[in-house]
Amino acid sequence: MEQFDVVILGAGPAGSVLARLLAEKAFKVLLVEKDAFAGKTTACGGLFDKPYFDRYVDDPTVMEQHIRRNVFKMPWGEVVYDCDQVTVKRRVFDRYLAEKAHNAGAVYRTRTKALDWKRITSGQVEIRLHDLDKKEKYLVGARVVAFADGPHTLAKKNPRFEHAQNRKNWAYAYAYEIDGLVTAPDEMIIYLDKALFPWGYGWIFPDSDVSNIGVGTIQSEMDKGIKVKEKLFEFINDYPETSALLKGKTISDKKGGFIPIWLIDHYSDDSQLVLGDAAGMVSPLFGAGIDYAIDAAEAAAATLGEALTAGRYDAATLKAYDERLNRGFLIDLRKQMMVARIIIKSLKFGAQWPVKILAAIAFGGKYTRWNKIKIMLYPLLGKPQTIKENGEILSHK
């Protein structure tokens, strides 16, 4: 049986960045990807902050567009932020990151599905893999297994990483590509409107040659009968704000999937780490997750580097990973979860409230106190007005 220091399940941004960082330190790493290449089946808008791109990508062709303006359209008007972000095609970006990990020394196996795992003792984990091409099943061993395998992660075999209680807050989204650009190449647009979803949104993100468009809402709204795919075609063909831009355009790519927008409670255990979508590290307000995935990979790499050097893989040692996360971006994500709880509860009082609450809290710096009152009472007091541009730069974190 082959032995590795770390076996990483999933070659998305979290898994591939972790594999690369560990391989660069000369640790023996296996990176496992179920598809023919990383990013092949990922449903995502592909928008994130440019500093993360610059940190791990040195090929400018991987970037589709440099986004400098975020536009949020609501029933009473729009809010505009300057930003420093990029769009990528995940089938290009993820593949690039995985190949970089391989070039750094990680063993990279595609078309390989993880079937099961078992901790034998501290620092000894067996992972059962299935080579989909050879139709062979085999075991590999590791000191630590890192789960970066998305919302349907094998980590949930450990009750400590269970996420069933969070699924009502997960989102489901469809991300399609249509030929050509329908907006300015440096501008992304998000549509927040109860006419689309009481709690959810639509988007248009520009790539170099296509537009990434999509819609998404949370599971609890789908349980009430909302059909997300029907809403996507309404967004394309009938929604007044977008139909003139999208109707009749050729669809060149179609993807859909769950977005686990709610944090699990723990991120490590004896010989185990969980990161990225597998841990719910996604914004519950805007669905952004790439930045957080990379942050988690860096925290995991630092923790595993210490553990492997010391030869200690027990829960107390790997808890340093949780501590790093809790000092970092989880502070922001938990604040977003608090706002999301308020928004979800507001649905009991009417479909108009989620967008109003989001605007007043998340975009509060764009409105005076009086205009926040106008938002909450809209349309009774007329349209709220944003304040003069203040140069604030928006990050999705």
C-alpha positions in Angstrom: 0.0 0.0 0.0 1.3 3.4 -1.0 2.0 5.8 1.9 1.8 9.6 1.9 2.2 12.3 4.4 -1.1 13.9 3.3 -3.9 12.7 1.0 -6.1 15.5 -0.2 -9.5 14.7 -1.6 -10.7 17.2 -4.2 -8.6 19.4 -6.6 -10.6 22.6 -6.3 -8.8 25.8 -5.2 -8.7 24.6 -1.5 -7.3 21.2 -2.3 -4.9 22.2 -5.0 -3.4 25.2 -3.1 -2.9 23.0 -0.1 -1.2 20.3 -2.2 1.1 22.9 -3.8 2.1 24.5 -0.5 2.8 21.1 1.2 4.7 19.8 -1.9 6.8 22.9 -2.0 7.9 22.0 1.6 8.9 18.5 0.2 6.2 16.6 2.0 4.7 13.6 0.1 1.3 14.5 -1.0 -1.4 12.8 -3.0 -4.1 15.0 -4.6 -7.2 13.1 -5.8 -9.8 14.4 -8.3 -12.8 12.4 -9.4 -13.2 14.1 -12.7 -11.0 14.0 -15.8 -9.6 17.4 -14.8 -10.2 19.8 -11.9 -13.1 22.2 -12.4 -14.8 20.2 -15.1 -18.2 20.0 -13.4 -18.0 22.9 -11.0 -21.0 25.3 -11.1 -19.7 28.7 -10.2 -19.7 32.3 -11.3 -15.9 32.4 -11.0 -15.5 35.8 -9.4 -13.0 36.5 -6.6 -10.6 39.1 -5.4 -7.6 39.7 -7.6 -4.9 39.5 -4.9 -5.7 35.8 -4.5 -5.3 35.3 -8.2 -2.0 37.1 -8.3 -0.7 35.0 -5.4 -1.1 31.7 -7.2 -1.3 32.4 -10.9 1.5 33.7 -13.1 -0.2 33.0 -16.4 -2.4 36.0 -17.4 -4.4 34.0 -19.9 -6.1 32.2 -16.9 -7.8 35.5 -16.0 -10.9 36.1 -18.1 -11.6 39.7 -17.0 -10.3 42.2 -14.5 -13.4 43.4 -12.7 -13.4 47.0 -11.4 -17.0 47.7 -10.7 -19.7 45.7 -8.8 -23.2 46.7 -9.5 -26.0 45.5 -7.2 -29.5 46.2 -8.7 -32.5 46.3 -6.4 -36.1 47.3 -7.0 -35.5 51.0 -6.0 -32.1 51.5 -7.8 -28.6 50.3 -7.8 -25.5 50.4 -5.5 -22.1 50.6 -7.2 -18.7 49.8 -5.7 -15.2 50.0 -7.1 -13.4 46.7 -6.7 -10.3 44.8 -7.7 -11.5 41.3 -8.8 -11.2 38.8 -11.6 -13.4 36.4 -13.4 -12.1 32.9 -14.3 -13.6 29.9 -16.0 -13.3 27.3 -13.2 -12.5 24.5 -15.7 -9.4 26.5 -16.6 -8.5 28.0 -13.2 -8.9 24.8 -11.2 -7.0 22.8 -13.7 -4.1 25.3 -13.6 -3.9 25.2 -9.8 -3.9 21.4 -9.8 -1.2 21.3 -12.4 0.9 23.8 -10.4 0.5 21.4 -7.4 1.7 18.5 -9.5 4.6 20.6 -10.8 5.6 21.4 -7.2 5.9 17.6 -6.5 2.4 16.5 -5.5 1.2 13.2 -6.9 -2.0 14.1 -8.9 -4.6 11.5 -9.9 -7.6 12.3 -11.9 -10.6 10.1 -12.7 -10.0 8.7 -9.2 -13.0 8.6 -6.8 -12.6 8.4 -3.0 -15.0 5.8 -1.7 -14.3 5.5 2.0 -11.7 6.2 4.7 -10.8 4.9 8.1 -8.5 6.2 10.8 -6.5 3.3 12.2 -4.7 5.3 14.8 -3.2 8.7 15.2 -1.1 9.5 12.1 -2.4 6.4 10.3 -5.4 6.8 7.9 -6.4 4.4 5.1 -8.3 5.8 2.1 -10.1 3.6 -0.4 -9.9 4.9 -3.9 -11.4 3.8 -7.2 -9.5 4.3 -10.5 -12.4 4.9 -12.8 -10.4 4.2 -16.0 -8.8 0.9 -14.8 -11.9 0.0 -12.8 -9.6 -0.9 -9.9 -10.2 -0.2 -6.2 -7.2 0.1 -3.9 -6.0 1.5 -0.6 -3.5 4.3 0.2 -2.2 5.3 3.5 -1.6 8.8 5.0 -0.6 10.5 8.2 -3.4 13.0 7.6 -6.4 13.1 5.2 -7.6 16.5 4.1 -11.2 16.8 2.9 -11.6 19.4 0.1 -14.2 17.4 -1.7 -17.1 19.8 -1.8 -20.6 19.8 -0.3 -21.0 16.0 -0.4 -17.8 15.4 1.4 -16.7 12.1 2.8 -15.7 14.0 6.0 -19.3 13.6 7.2 -18.5 10.0 8.2 -17.0 11.7 11.3 -19.9 13.1 13.3 -17.7 16.0 14.2 -18.0 17.2 10.6 -21.7 16.5 10.1 -23.5 19.2 8.1 -27.0 17.7 7.8 -28.4 20.4 10.1 -27.1 23.1 7.8 -28.6 21.9 4.5 -31.8 23.9 4.9 -29.6 27.0 4.5 -27.6 25.7 1.5 -28.2 27.3 -1.9 -28.7 25.7 -5.2 -27.6 27.6 -8.3 -27.4 27.2 -12.0 -24.5 28.8 -13.8 -24.7 29.0 -17.6 -22.5 30.5 -20.2 -23.9 32.5 -23.1 -21.9 33.5 -26.2 -20.6 37.1 -26.2 -20.5 39.9 -23.6 -23.7 41.6 -22.6 -22.3 44.0 -20.1 -19.1 46.1 -19.8 -16.1 43.8 -19.6 -14.9 45.3 -16.3 -18.3 45.2 -14.6 -20.3 42.4 -12.8 -24.0 42.8 -12.0 -26.0 41.1 -9.3 -29.8 41.4 -9.3 -31.6 41.3 -5.9 -35.3 41.3 -6.4 -38.2 39.5 -4.8 -39.6 39.1 -8.3 -36.7 36.6 -8.9 -36.5 35.1 -5.4 -37.6 36.3 -1.9 -34.0 35.3 -0.9 -31.6 34.7 -3.7 -30.2 36.5 -6.7 -29.3 36.5 -10.3 -26.0 37.5 -11.8 -24.1 38.4 -15.0 -20.3 38.2 -14.9 -18.2 38.9 -18.0 -15.6 36.4 -19.2 -13.3 37.1 -22.2 -15.6 35.6 -24.8 -18.8 34.6 -23.0 -21.0 35.8 -20.2 -21.4 33.7 -17.0 -25.1 34.1 -16.0 -27.0 32.4 -13.3 -29.5 32.4 -10.4 -29.6 30.7 -7.0 -31.7 30.5 -3.9 -31.6 28.6 -0.6 -33.0 25.1 0.0 -35.8 26.3 2.3 -37.2 28.4 -0.5 -37.0 25.5 -2.9 -38.9 23.4 -0.3 -41.7 25.9 -0.7 -41.9 25.0 -4.4 -39.5 27.4 -6.1 -38.0 25.8 -9.2 -34.5 27.3 -9.7 -34.2 26.2 -13.4 -37.5 27.8 -14.2 -36.3 31.0 -12.6 -33.1 30.9 -14.7 -35.1 30.8 -17.9 -37.3 33.6 -16.5 -34.1 35.6 -15.9 -33.1 35.0 -19.5 -36.4 35.5 -21.3 -38.8 37.5 -19.2 -37.3 39.4 -16.3 -37.5 43.1 -17.4 -34.0 44.0 -16.2 -32.2 41.2 -18.2 -34.4 39.8 -20.9 -33.2 42.5 -23.4 -29.6 41.4 -22.7 -30.0 37.7 -22.6 -33.0 36.5 -24.7 -32.1 34.7 -27.8 -28.4 34.3 -26.9 -26.7 30.9 -27.6 -26.1 28.9 -24.4 -22.6 27.3 -24.6 -22.3 25.7 -21.2 -24.7 24.5 -18.5 -23.9 23.6 -14.9 -25.9 23.4 -11.6 -25.1 22.4 -8.1 -25.4 22.9 -4.4 -23.5 25.7 -2.6 -22.9 24.9 1.1 -23.3 28.4 2.5 -23.2 27.6 6.2 -20.2 26.8 8.3 -19.8 23.4 10.1 -18.9 23.6 13.8 -15.4 22.0 13.7 -12.6 21.8 11.1 -10.1 19.3 12.5 -9.9 16.0 14.4 -7.2 13.4 14.9 -5.4 13.0 11.5 -8.2 14.9 9.7 -8.8 18.4 8.3 -11.8 19.8 6.4 -11.6 22.9 4.2 -13.4 24.9 1.5 -16.9 23.9 0.4 -16.6 20.7 2.4 -16.6 22.9 5.6 -19.2 25.3 4.4 -16.7 28.1 3.9 -18.9 30.1 1.5 -20.4 33.6 2.0 -24.1 33.1 3.0 -24.9 36.5 1.6 -23.2 36.5 -1.8 -22.2 32.8 -2.4 -18.5 33.7 -2.8 -16.1 30.9 -1.7 -12.8 30.9 -3.7 -11.1 33.5 -1.4 -12.1 31.6 1.7 -11.0 28.3 0.2 -7.5 29.7 -0.5 -7.3 31.2 3.0 -8.2 27.8 4.5 -5.6 26.1 2.4 -2.9 28.4 3.7 -4.0 27.9 7.3 -4.1 24.1 6.7 -0.6 24.1 5.1 0.9 26.0 8.1 -0.7 23.6 10.6 0.2 20.5 8.7 3.7 21.7 8.2 4.1 22.0 11.9 2.4 18.7 12.6 4.5 16.7 10.1 7.7 18.3 11.3 6.8 17.4 14.9 5.4 14.0 14.0 2.2 14.7 15.9 -1.3 14.3 14.3 -3.6 14.1 17.3 -6.7 16.3 17.7 -5.0 18.7 20.1 -2.1 19.4 17.6 -4.4 19.8 14.6 -6.7 22.1 16.5 -4.1 24.8 15.6 -5.9 24.8 12.2 -9.2 25.7 13.8 -7.5 28.4 15.9 -5.9 29.9 12.8 -9.3 30.0 11.1 -11.0 31.5 14.1 -8.5 34.3 14.2 -8.9 34.9 10.5 -11.7 34.9 8.0 -14.2 32.9 10.1 -14.8 36.1 12.0 -16.2 37.7 8.9 -18.1 34.6 7.8 -19.8 34.3 11.2 -20.9 37.9 11.0 -22.4 37.1 7.6 -24.2 34.1 9.1 -25.7 36.3 11.7 -27.1 38.7 9.1 -28.3 35.7 7.0 -30.2 34.4 10.0 -32.0 37.7 10.4 -32.8 37.7 6.6 -34.1 34.2 6.6 -36.3 34.9 9.7 -37.7 38.0 7.9 -39.2 35.8 5.2 -42.0 35.1 7.7 -43.1 38.7 7.4 -43.1 39.0 3.6 -41.0 38.5 0.5 -40.0 42.1 0.4 -37.9 42.1 3.6 -34.7 40.1 2.7 -33.5 42.5 0.0 -34.3 45.5 2.2 -32.4 44.1 5.2 -29.5 43.1 3.1 -29.3 46.6 1.5 -29.5 48.4 4.9 -26.8 46.2 6.5 -24.4 45.1 3.8 -24.6 48.3 1.7 -25.3 50.6 4.7 -22.3 52.7 4.0 -23.9 53.8 0.7 -27.0 55.3 2.4 -27.7 58.0 4.9 -29.8 57.2 7.9 -32.9 58.7 6.3 -32.4 56.7 3.1 -32.1 53.5 5.2 -35.5 54.3 6.6 -36.7 54.8 3.0 -35.4 51.4 2.1 -37.3 49.7 4.9 -40.5 51.5 4.0 -40.1 51.4 0.2 -42.1 52.3 -1.8 -44.1 54.4 0.7 -41.5 57.3 1.0 -40.1 57.1 -2.5 -36.8 55.8 -3.8 -33.8 55.7 -1.5 -30.8 57.6 -2.9 -27.1 56.5 -2.4 -24.6 59.0 -1.1 -21.9 60.4 -3.2 -19.0 58.0 -4.1 -16.6 57.7 -1.3 -13.9 55.6 -2.9 -14.8 52.5 -0.9 -13.3 49.3 -2.4 -15.5 46.3 -2.2 -14.1 42.8 -1.3 -16.3 39.8 -1.3 -14.8 38.9 2.0 
